[in-house]
Amino acid sequence: MGSGAAGYRLTPDWKVYAVLQVWEDLSSAQGYFDSHPLAKSYAERSVYDWHLYMHALRAKGTWGGENPFEGDNPDIAATGYLGVLTRATIRRRYLRRFWNYVPQSQRPLNRAQGLLFHKGIGEVPLLQMATFSLWDGEAAMKAFAYGSAAHQTAIAKTRQLDWYQEELFARFSPFKSEGSWPGVPPLDGLSHQDLP
């Protein structure tokens, strides 16, 4: 998937791409990254290459008509860190209004306590967008989600205008981190391996 410049702008960030995959088990995922030609080609062309392995904790909504993360998994032990994915298909009639509002709604993220990483990503420019954020725990994420006036206004507008044709919200528990990314500290307590 492509990504937006400066986090969530309409302008693409031509240097950053995301690959989101769902695997049946860790060994299959690890085998892909270790030996698949496509994974190797990505790594060879990258200055930074970061893999974050996560268990789905909770997911509601749909992505392409399905929920790839299988709903709630309350038995998974949380690591303390929290990954959050939001994904939506925006109704065409609301595109201009939606994208005009994005900078205002996302500005408080730059000051959010406990935010370790965030990036806007997407499949189809303008229409199908997603955000991924990594938090230093659920409390930090909730403080932003429910304590930011701009974010609360965005939630209210979403309900009022119904500007999503489809939406999905998912929470994840990261359990392994490989590689590195600028500005993201090593995740204490996770299996972390720096690239040479």
GROMACS elastic network, one bead per residue, 0.5 to 0.9 nm:
[ bonds ]
;  ai    aj funct       b0    kb
    1    16     6  0.89731   500
    1    17     6  0.56380   500
    1    18     6  0.50596   500
    1    19     6  0.61662   500
    1    20     6  0.80423   500
    1   121     6  0.62049   500
    1   122     6  0.53672   500
    1   123     6  0.51999   500
    1   124     6  0.84151   500
    2    12     6  0.72329   500
    2    13     6  0.73942   500
    2    14     6  0.75518   500
    2    15     6  0.89677   500
    2    16     6  0.68871   500
    2    18     6  0.64625   500
    2   120     6  0.85557   500
    2   121     6  0.55394   500
    2   122     6  0.55102   500
    2   123     6  0.65628   500
    2   124     6  0.84416   500
    2   125     6  0.81404   500
    3     7     6  0.78646   500
    3     8     6  0.78108   500
    3     9     6  0.87776   500
    3    11     6  0.87314   500
    3    12     6  0.58324   500
    3    13     6  0.54506   500
    3    14     6  0.74589   500
    3    15     6  0.85156   500
    3    16     6  0.61228   500
    3    17     6  0.59494   500
    3    18     6  0.73583   500
    3   119     6  0.71489   500
    3   120     6  0.55514   500
    3   122     6  0.61586   500
    3   123     6  0.88638   500
    3   129     6  0.89828   500
    4     7     6  0.56312   500
    4     9     6  0.51046   500
    4    10     6  0.61092   500
    4    11     6  0.58667   500
    4    14     6  0.83094   500
    4    16     6  0.83888   500
    4   119     6  0.73219   500
    4   120     6  0.54227   500
    4   121     6  0.62366   500
    4   122     6  0.82070   500
    5     8     6  0.62827   500
    5     9     6  0.53590   500
    5    10     6  0.72887   500
    5    11     6  0.56012   500
    5    12     6  0.52710   500
    5    14     6  0.80789   500
    5    16     6  0.87952   500
    5   119     6  0.87278   500
    5   120     6  0.81815   500
    6     9     6  0.62210   500
    6    11     6  0.86202   500
    6    13     6  0.77460   500
    6   119     6  0.81646   500
    6   120     6  0.87110   500
    7    13     6  0.87233   500
    7   106     6  0.87090   500
    7   118     6  0.68082   500
    7   120     6  0.53994   500
    7   121     6  0.86305   500
    7   131     6  0.88737   500
    8    11     6  0.84207   500
    8    12     6  0.89635   500
    8   102     6  0.73731   500
    8   103     6  0.73768   500
    8   106     6  0.76452   500
    8   119     6  0.66333   500
    8   121     6  0.78523   500
    8   131     6  0.80401   500
    9    12     6  0.72596   500
    9    13     6  0.87799   500
    9    99     6  0.83528   500
    9   102     6  0.78232   500
    9   103     6  0.72657   500
    9   120     6  0.78607   500
   10    99     6  0.74904   500
   10   125     6  0.81628   500
   10   126     6  0.72021   500
   12    15     6  0.87328   500
   12    16     6  0.88777   500
   12   125     6  0.85695   500
   13    16     6  0.58329   500
   13    17     6  0.81672   500
   14    17     6  0.77207   500
   15    46     6  0.89586   500
   17   121     6  0.77807   500
   18   121     6  0.70451   500
   18   122     6  0.86547   500
   21    29     6  0.85880   500
   22    25     6  0.89338   500
   22    29     6  0.84659   500
   22    68     6  0.72871   500
   22    69     6  0.76064   500
   23    26     6  0.70937   500
   23    28     6  0.68138   500
   23    29     6  0.60099   500
   24    27     6  0.87667   500
   24    28     6  0.71666   500
   24    29     6  0.80918   500
   25    28     6  0.56635   500
   25    29     6  0.66858   500
   25    30     6  0.88738   500
   26    29     6  0.51347   500
   26    30     6  0.59998   500
   26    31     6  0.84451   500
   26    53     6  0.83488   500
   27    30     6  0.50086   500
   27    31     6  0.59416   500
   27    32     6  0.85670   500
   28    31     6  0.50829   500
   28    32     6  0.63087   500
   28    33     6  0.88934   500
   29    32     6  0.51876   500
   29    33     6  0.65126   500
   29    34     6  0.86538   500
   29    53     6  0.88886   500
   30    33     6  0.52674   500
   30    34     6  0.60102   500
   30    35     6  0.85526   500
   31    34     6  0.50622   500
   31    35     6  0.59513   500
   31    36     6  0.73437   500
   32    35     6  0.55861   500
   32    37     6  0.85586   500
   32    38     6  0.87141   500
   32    39     6  0.68156   500
   32    40     6  0.89465   500
   33    36     6  0.61537   500
   33    37     6  0.88308   500
   33    38     6  0.86622   500
   33    39     6  0.54128   500
   33    40     6  0.70032   500
   33    43     6  0.89694   500
   33    51     6  0.89091   500
   34    39     6  0.76281   500
   34    40     6  0.74078   500
   35    38     6  0.87012   500
   35    39     6  0.73364   500
   35    40     6  0.67875   500
   36    39     6  0.53664   500
   36    40     6  0.61897   500
   36    41     6  0.86720   500
   37    40     6  0.50363   500
   37    41     6  0.60471   500
   37    42     6  0.86711   500
   38    41     6  0.50929   500
   38    42     6  0.63347   500
   38    43     6  0.87164   500
   39    42     6  0.52210   500
   39    43     6  0.63227   500
   39    44     6  0.87072   500
   40    43     6  0.50735   500
   40    44     6  0.60861   500
   40    45     6  0.87009   500
   41    44     6  0.51058   500
   41    45     6  0.63195   500
   41    46     6  0.86735   500
   42    45     6  0.53954   500
   42    46     6  0.62382   500
   42    49     6  0.82537   500
   43    46     6  0.51844   500
   43    47     6  0.80741   500
   43    48     6  0.80046   500
   43    49     6  0.61741   500
   44    47     6  0.82369   500
   46    49     6  0.61317   500
   48   179     6  0.74518   500
   48   180     6  0.63098   500
   48   181     6  0.59379   500
   48   182     6  0.79077   500
   48   195     6  0.87416   500
   49   178     6  0.81970   500
   49   179     6  0.56440   500
   49   180     6  0.62264   500
   49   181     6  0.69445   500
   49   195     6  0.81267   500
   50   177     6  0.73409   500
   50   178     6  0.57666   500
   50   180     6  0.50657   500
   50   181     6  0.60164   500
   50   195     6  0.89059   500
   51   176     6  0.81252   500
   51   177     6  0.57923   500
   51   178     6  0.50616   500
   51   179     6  0.63263   500
   51   180     6  0.81150   500
   52   174     6  0.66822   500
   52   175     6  0.78217   500
   52   176     6  0.60153   500
   52   178     6  0.65302   500
   52   179     6  0.87083   500
   53   173     6  0.85173   500
   53   174     6  0.56769   500
   53   175     6  0.59008   500
   53   176     6  0.50226   500
   53   177     6  0.62285   500
   53   178     6  0.83693   500
   54    57     6  0.89934   500
   54    83     6  0.78570   500
   54   172     6  0.57777   500
   54   173     6  0.52462   500
   54   175     6  0.55693   500
   54   176     6  0.70566   500
   54   177     6  0.89651   500
   55    69     6  0.89284   500
   55    73     6  0.85412   500
   55    76     6  0.73212   500
   55    78     6  0.88323   500
   55   171     6  0.86845   500
   55   172     6  0.54351   500
   55   173     6  0.51749   500
   55   174     6  0.63418   500
   55   175     6  0.73003   500
   56    59     6  0.73060   500
   56    69     6  0.60888   500
   56    70     6  0.78657   500
   56    71     6  0.80262   500
   56    72     6  0.75989   500
   56    73     6  0.67295   500
   56    76     6  0.82490   500
   56   170     6  0.72864   500
   56   171     6  0.61524   500
   56   173     6  0.64346   500
   56   174     6  0.87507   500
   57    69     6  0.85501   500
   57    71     6  0.77202   500
   57    72     6  0.56709   500
   57    74     6  0.63052   500
   57    75     6  0.84680   500
   57    76     6  0.68444   500
   57    78     6  0.83534   500
   57   170     6  0.74916   500
   57   171     6  0.54496   500
   57   172     6  0.50367   500
   57   173     6  0.64472   500
   58    69     6  0.77640   500
   58    70     6  0.80109   500
   58    71     6  0.54091   500
   58    73     6  0.61312   500
   58    74     6  0.77685   500
   58   169     6  0.81997   500
   58   170     6  0.55427   500
   58   171     6  0.52733   500
   58   172     6  0.70839   500
   59    62     6  0.87534   500
   59    67     6  0.74246   500
   59    68     6  0.86743   500
   59    69     6  0.62185   500
   59    70     6  0.69883   500
   59    72     6  0.62231   500
   59    73     6  0.89660   500
   59   168     6  0.70558   500
   59   169     6  0.56277   500
   59   171     6  0.63845   500
   59   172     6  0.87577   500
   60    67     6  0.72417   500
   60    69     6  0.86897   500
   60    70     6  0.87566   500
   60    71     6  0.62750   500
   60    72     6  0.83503   500
   60   167     6  0.84094   500
   60   168     6  0.56724   500
   60   169     6  0.55512   500
   60   170     6  0.64731   500
   61    65     6  0.86749   500
   61    66     6  0.79188   500
   61    67     6  0.64761   500
   61    71     6  0.89767   500
   61   166     6  0.75185   500
   61   167     6  0.55556   500
   61   169     6  0.64321   500
   61   170     6  0.85636   500
   62    65     6  0.52478   500
   62    68     6  0.78579   500
   62    87     6  0.86515   500
   62    88     6  0.87046   500
   62   166     6  0.65528   500
   62   167     6  0.58718   500
   62   168     6  0.51065   500
   62   169     6  0.84513   500
   63    66     6  0.52301   500
   63    67     6  0.58517   500
   63    68     6  0.72587   500
   63    87     6  0.73187   500
   63    88     6  0.76829   500
   63    89     6  0.86407   500
   63   166     6  0.71529   500
   63   167     6  0.68233   500
   63   168     6  0.62718   500
   64    67     6  0.81247   500
   64   166     6  0.80392   500
   65   166     6  0.80665   500
   66    69     6  0.89543   500
   67    70     6  0.60609   500
   67    71     6  0.73051   500
   67   168     6  0.77845   500
   68    71     6  0.84533   500
   69    72     6  0.84139   500
   69   170     6  0.77801   500
   70    73     6  0.80354   500
   71   170     6  0.86026   500
   72    75     6  0.89515   500
   73    76     6  0.60242   500
   74    77     6  0.79775   500
   75    78     6  0.89902   500
   76   173     6  0.80026   500
   77   173     6  0.78100   500
   78    81     6  0.73973   500
   78    82     6  0.80949   500
   78   172     6  0.85216   500
   78   173     6  0.54516   500
   78   174     6  0.79117   500
   78   175     6  0.83727   500
   79    82     6  0.78627   500
   79   137     6  0.85135   500
   79   173     6  0.61356   500
   79   174     6  0.66529   500
   79   175     6  0.65659   500
   79   189     6  0.76189   500
   79   190     6  0.78034   500
   80   135     6  0.87837   500
   80   136     6  0.67380   500
   80   137     6  0.50465   500
   80   138     6  0.74949   500
   80   173     6  0.75810   500
   80   174     6  0.84620   500
   80   189     6  0.89648   500
   81   134     6  0.71748   500
   81   135     6  0.57350   500
   81   138     6  0.73143   500
   81   172     6  0.85158   500
   81   173     6  0.63253   500
   81   174     6  0.63568   500
   81   175     6  0.86569   500
   81   187     6  0.81781   500
   82   133     6  0.82531   500
   82   134     6  0.57575   500
   82   135     6  0.50815   500
   82   136     6  0.65027   500
   82   137     6  0.53271   500
   82   138     6  0.60695   500
   82   141     6  0.79378   500
   82   171     6  0.68180   500
   82   172     6  0.57986   500
   82   173     6  0.53572   500
   82   174     6  0.66525   500
   83   132     6  0.71349   500
   83   133     6  0.57822   500
   83   135     6  0.62984   500
   83   137     6  0.88030   500
   83   170     6  0.82351   500
   83   171     6  0.56645   500
   83   173     6  0.62319   500
   83   174     6  0.67160   500
   84   131     6  0.78884   500
   84   132     6  0.56450   500
   84   133     6  0.52611   500
   84   134     6  0.63899   500
   84   135     6  0.80230   500
   84   141     6  0.86440   500
   84   169     6  0.75214   500
   84   170     6  0.58120   500
   84   172     6  0.62710   500
   85   130     6  0.69256   500
   85   131     6  0.56573   500
   85   133     6  0.67031   500
   85   168     6  0.79220   500
   85   169     6  0.58746   500
   85   170     6  0.51654   500
   85   171     6  0.64564   500
   85   172     6  0.81545   500
   86   129     6  0.83224   500
   86   130     6  0.52826   500
   86   131     6  0.52471   500
   86   132     6  0.66896   500
   86   133     6  0.89713   500
   86   167     6  0.74370   500
   86   168     6  0.57328   500
   86   170     6  0.64642   500
   86   171     6  0.89350   500
   87   121     6  0.89189   500
   87   122     6  0.82202   500
   87   128     6  0.73849   500
   87   129     6  0.57620   500
   87   131     6  0.65159   500
   87   132     6  0.88077   500
   87   166     6  0.82083   500
   87   167     6  0.56089   500
   87   168     6  0.51855   500
   87   169     6  0.66007   500
   87   170     6  0.87635   500
   88   127     6  0.80896   500
   88   128     6  0.57568   500
   88   129     6  0.56220   500
   88   130     6  0.62674   500
   88   164     6  0.61359   500
   88   165     6  0.73026   500
   88   166     6  0.54317   500
   88   168     6  0.63867   500
   88   169     6  0.88400   500
   89    92     6  0.89655   500
   89   126     6  0.88881   500
   89   127     6  0.55676   500
   89   129     6  0.65564   500
   89   130     6  0.88241   500
   89   163     6  0.86195   500
   89   164     6  0.56130   500
   89   165     6  0.53911   500
   89   166     6  0.51609   500
   89   167     6  0.65111   500
   90    93     6  0.84775   500
   90    94     6  0.69936   500
   90    95     6  0.65510   500
   90    98     6  0.80542   500
   90   126     6  0.78882   500
   90   127     6  0.52403   500
   90   128     6  0.64043   500
   90   129     6  0.79051   500
   90   163     6  0.58466   500
   90   165     6  0.56183   500
   90   166     6  0.73362   500
   90   167     6  0.86876   500
   91    94     6  0.55468   500
   91    95     6  0.65748   500
   91   127     6  0.74671   500
   91   162     6  0.84152   500
   91   163     6  0.54813   500
   91   164     6  0.55489   500
   91   165     6  0.53599   500
   91   166     6  0.86392   500
   92    95     6  0.52540   500
   92    96     6  0.84521   500
   92   127     6  0.72736   500
   92   163     6  0.84908   500
   92   165     6  0.89233   500
   93    96     6  0.77638   500
   93    97     6  0.85221   500
   93   163     6  0.81975   500
   94    97     6  0.53348   500
   94    98     6  0.58175   500
   94    99     6  0.84990   500
   94   161     6  0.84909   500
   94   163     6  0.58971   500
   94   164     6  0.85725   500
   95    98     6  0.51893   500
   95    99     6  0.61295   500
   95   100     6  0.84568   500
   95   126     6  0.72129   500
   95   127     6  0.74136   500
   95   163     6  0.82360   500
   96    99     6  0.54094   500
   96   100     6  0.60376   500
   96   101     6  0.86596   500
   97   100     6  0.52093   500
   97   101     6  0.63908   500
   97   102     6  0.89530   500
   98   101     6  0.53053   500
   98   102     6  0.64366   500
   98   163     6  0.75548   500
   99   102     6  0.51392   500
   99   103     6  0.77600   500
   99   126     6  0.80342   500
  100   103     6  0.70465   500
  100   104     6  0.81679   500
  101   104     6  0.56205   500
  101   105     6  0.63507   500
  101   106     6  0.87908   500
  101   154     6  0.80732   500
  102   105     6  0.52144   500
  102   106     6  0.60575   500
  102   107     6  0.84778   500
  102   154     6  0.84829   500
  103   106     6  0.53122   500
  103   107     6  0.59136   500
  104   107     6  0.55000   500
  104   108     6  0.80924   500
  104   150     6  0.68430   500
  104   151     6  0.88036   500
  104   154     6  0.89977   500
  105   108     6  0.71609   500
  105   109     6  0.85774   500
  105   148     6  0.89834   500
  105   149     6  0.86620   500
  105   151     6  0.54229   500
  105   152     6  0.85782   500
  105   153     6  0.76858   500
  105   154     6  0.61126   500
  106   109     6  0.55878   500
  106   110     6  0.79273   500
  106   150     6  0.76030   500
  106   151     6  0.72637   500
  107   110     6  0.60365   500
  107   111     6  0.80064   500
  107   150     6  0.81749   500
  108   111     6  0.54968   500
  108   112     6  0.63666   500
  108   144     6  0.81217   500
  108   148     6  0.70240   500
  108   149     6  0.89053   500
  108   150     6  0.73284   500
  108   151     6  0.80406   500
  109   113     6  0.85868   500
  109   115     6  0.77419   500
  109   118     6  0.84351   500
  109   144     6  0.76431   500
  109   148     6  0.89662   500
  110   113     6  0.88425   500
  110   115     6  0.84844   500
  111   115     6  0.84787   500
  112   115     6  0.58370   500
  112   140     6  0.78819   500
  112   141     6  0.84797   500
  112   143     6  0.83403   500
  112   144     6  0.62663   500
  113   116     6  0.87579   500
  113   135     6  0.87897   500
  113   136     6  0.86339   500
  113   140     6  0.62846   500
  113   141     6  0.84949   500
  113   143     6  0.82805   500
  113   144     6  0.78787   500
  114   134     6  0.86900   500
  114   135     6  0.56157   500
  114   137     6  0.73258   500
  114   139     6  0.86693   500
  114   140     6  0.52784   500
  114   141     6  0.74742   500
  115   118     6  0.75842   500
  115   133     6  0.73821   500
  115   134     6  0.61965   500
  115   136     6  0.63093   500
  115   137     6  0.88720   500
  115   140     6  0.72242   500
  115   141     6  0.75104   500
  116   133     6  0.75582   500
  116   134     6  0.54267   500
  116   135     6  0.54365   500
  116   136     6  0.66081   500
  116   183     6  0.79109   500
  116   184     6  0.59987   500
  116   185     6  0.75543   500
  117   132     6  0.80118   500
  117   133     6  0.54774   500
  117   134     6  0.50671   500
  117   135     6  0.72037   500
  117   183     6  0.77739   500
  117   184     6  0.63808   500
  118   131     6  0.72143   500
  118   132     6  0.55613   500
  118   134     6  0.63764   500
  118   135     6  0.89078   500
  119   130     6  0.85448   500
  119   131     6  0.58026   500
  119   132     6  0.55618   500
  119   133     6  0.65953   500
  120   129     6  0.72286   500
  120   130     6  0.58443   500
  120   132     6  0.65255   500
  120   133     6  0.88169   500
  121   128     6  0.88453   500
  121   129     6  0.59677   500
  121   130     6  0.51028   500
  121   131     6  0.58059   500
  121   132     6  0.75167   500
  122   125     6  0.64933   500
  122   126     6  0.81749   500
  122   127     6  0.83470   500
  122   128     6  0.56747   500
  122   130     6  0.53927   500
  122   131     6  0.80534   500
  123   126     6  0.89578   500
  123   127     6  0.82126   500
  123   128     6  0.56765   500
  123   129     6  0.65881   500
  123   130     6  0.83288   500
  124   127     6  0.56732   500
  124   128     6  0.50394   500
  124   129     6  0.72246   500
  125   128     6  0.64202   500
  125   129     6  0.73163   500
  126   129     6  0.68566   500
  134   137     6  0.85684   500
  134   141     6  0.86350   500
  134   174     6  0.89521   500
  135   138     6  0.70872   500
  135   139     6  0.88372   500
  135   140     6  0.65586   500
  135   141     6  0.61371   500
  136   139     6  0.82011   500
  136   140     6  0.64800   500
  136   141     6  0.79453   500
  137   140     6  0.56850   500
  137   141     6  0.67566   500
  137   142     6  0.89917   500
  138   141     6  0.51427   500
  138   142     6  0.61297   500
  138   143     6  0.85353   500
  139   142     6  0.51632   500
  139   143     6  0.60605   500
  139   144     6  0.87434   500
  140   143     6  0.51204   500
  140   144     6  0.65155   500
  140   145     6  0.87159   500
  141   144     6  0.53339   500
  141   145     6  0.60820   500
  141   146     6  0.85070   500
  142   146     6  0.56783   500
  142   147     6  0.74056   500
  143   146     6  0.56257   500
  143   147     6  0.50741   500
  143   148     6  0.75045   500
  144   147     6  0.51333   500
  144   148     6  0.53579   500
  144   151     6  0.77407   500
  145   148     6  0.61414   500
  145   149     6  0.88789   500
  145   151     6  0.62264   500
  145   152     6  0.70996   500
  146   149     6  0.78401   500
  146   151     6  0.74279   500
  146   152     6  0.64506   500
  147   150     6  0.89353   500
  147   151     6  0.79864   500
  147   152     6  0.76561   500
  148   151     6  0.52329   500
  148   152     6  0.62028   500
  148   153     6  0.86336   500
  149   152     6  0.50616   500
  149   153     6  0.61231   500
  149   154     6  0.86096   500
  150   153     6  0.51054   500
  150   154     6  0.62644   500
  150   155     6  0.87899   500
  151   155     6  0.63154   500
  151   156     6  0.86734   500
  152   155     6  0.50934   500
  152   156     6  0.62484   500
  152   157     6  0.86442   500
  153   156     6  0.50086   500
  153   157     6  0.60970   500
  153   158     6  0.85473   500
  154   157     6  0.50762   500
  154   158     6  0.61548   500
  154   159     6  0.87651   500
  155   158     6  0.50905   500
  155   159     6  0.64538   500
  155   160     6  0.86528   500
  156   159     6  0.52443   500
  156   160     6  0.60361   500
  156   161     6  0.84939   500
  157   161     6  0.57232   500
  157   162     6  0.77079   500
  157   163     6  0.83042   500
  158   161     6  0.55172   500
  158   162     6  0.53385   500
  158   163     6  0.59773   500
  158   164     6  0.73702   500
  159   162     6  0.53210   500
  159   163     6  0.79846   500
  160   163     6  0.83804   500
  161   164     6  0.85450   500
  162   165     6  0.76775   500
  163   166     6  0.89886   500
  164   167     6  0.63459   500
  174   177     6  0.77087   500
  174   190     6  0.78460   500
  175   189     6  0.84972   500
  175   190     6  0.56224   500
  175   191     6  0.70929   500
  176   187     6  0.86244   500
  176   190     6  0.52588   500
  176   192     6  0.63343   500
  176   193     6  0.89338   500
  177   180     6  0.82681   500
  177   186     6  0.81304   500
  177   187     6  0.73064   500
  177   190     6  0.65761   500
  177   191     6  0.59913   500
  177   193     6  0.68407   500
  177   194     6  0.88087   500
  178   191     6  0.77071   500
  178   192     6  0.54120   500
  178   194     6  0.63011   500
  178   195     6  0.74693   500
  179   192     6  0.75521   500
  179   193     6  0.59358   500
  179   196     6  0.86852   500
  180   183     6  0.89737   500
  180   184     6  0.73435   500
  180   185     6  0.83150   500
  180   186     6  0.78644   500
  180   193     6  0.82883   500
  180   194     6  0.61151   500
  180   195     6  0.68790   500
  181   184     6  0.55794   500
  181   185     6  0.81343   500
  182   185     6  0.82302   500
  184   187     6  0.82435   500
  185   188     6  0.85783   500
  186   190     6  0.84274   500
  186   192     6  0.68615   500
  186   193     6  0.89270   500
  186   194     6  0.87511   500
  187   190     6  0.57978   500
  187   191     6  0.81944   500
  187   192     6  0.70339   500
  188   191     6  0.82938   500
  188   192     6  0.81605   500
  189   192     6  0.83589   500
